[in-house]
Amino acid sequence: MVKTRLPEKLYKELVEYARASGISEYEAVRRLISSGLRREGGIYRLVSDDDFLISLLTVRVKADPEFAARLLEILRREAEEL
């Protein structure tokens, strides 16, 4: 069993989610926790893996000169803002 208190705003979001889904608040909590745990181990983990992202960008840059130019421009703008 898990017990917790939610901030009022988050609780209202939970209630709305449950209502819109046609389920109880308890079922909504179970579904949301389950979904979050699955995501944590899936694609979302890859998105936070710097080496994986850099390898994807490297492949894309080598295959698409227009993408490489866009990426370079984005990186220049971001570096100027630092």
N, C-alpha and C positions, 0 to 999 in steps of 0.2 A: 504494500500500500504506500502511496505517496501523498503527502499533504503539503500544500503550499498556499501562500497568499499571493494574489496578483494585484498589481497596481490597478486602480479603478479603470483607467483608460484601456489597459490590456484586457481586463475582465469584460468590458463592454464589447471589445472586438471579438473576444471569444464567444460571447452570447450571440452576437450578430452572425458570426460564422456558423454556429450551431443552428440558429434559426434558419439561415439561408440554405443550409445543408439538410434540414429536416431531421436533425439528430439531437440528442441530449447534450448538455454541456459536458458531461462526463465522457461521452463518446467522442466529442470534439477534441477534448484534451488528449485522449488516447490516440486518435488519428494524427493529430498534430505532432505529438511526441514521436510516434512511429515514423512519420514522414520525415521529420527533422533528423532522426537517427540514420535513416537510409540515405538521405542526402549527404550527411556528414561523411559517409564512407564512399560516396560515389563521385559524380562529376564535380561537386563543389570542392572536394578535396583536391582534385586535379587543378582546378582554377586557382587554388592557393599555393600550388607547387611551382616555384620560380623556374626550376630547371625544365619542367615540362612545358611551361609557357614559352620560355626562351627557345626551346627546340622547335615548337610549333611556328613561332615567328621566323626562325631561321629558314625553315623549309619554305614558308610562304614568301619570304623576301627573295630567296633564290629563284622561285618559280614565277614571280609576278613583279616586274620592275615598277609598275604603277603603285602597287601596294608598298613597295620599298620606299618610294618617294613620299607617299602619304605618311608612312611611319616615321621617316626621318624628319618631316616637318612637325609632326606632333611632338617628337622628342626634343627638337630644338625649342619649340614654344615652352614646353615644360621646364627645360633647363634654364631658360631665361627667367622664369617665374621663381626659381629657387633663390 
